[in-house]
């Protein structure tokens, strides 16, 4: 392999901020933040959804909305034509 053409592949901590879940995996993602995790310092990537909080894996229907778009839509259209219920 040629030197200098491949990205830095290293251990990275991903932090699911919706449920405060952290896990280590290997990645080439670039980040400026670092975190002390399990006795070592790693680059940190903050995410909103992971396998621990995703409805497909948890079996719970939950709407993750950081910009208020769902509430705006519901005020405008109500529950007309809605086939799903929202878990609280």
Secondary structure, DSSP 4 states (H G I P E B T S, - for coil): --TTSS---EEEEEEETTTTEEEEEEE----S-EEEETTEEEEEEEES--TTT-HHHH-------SSSHHHHHHHHHTTTT-------
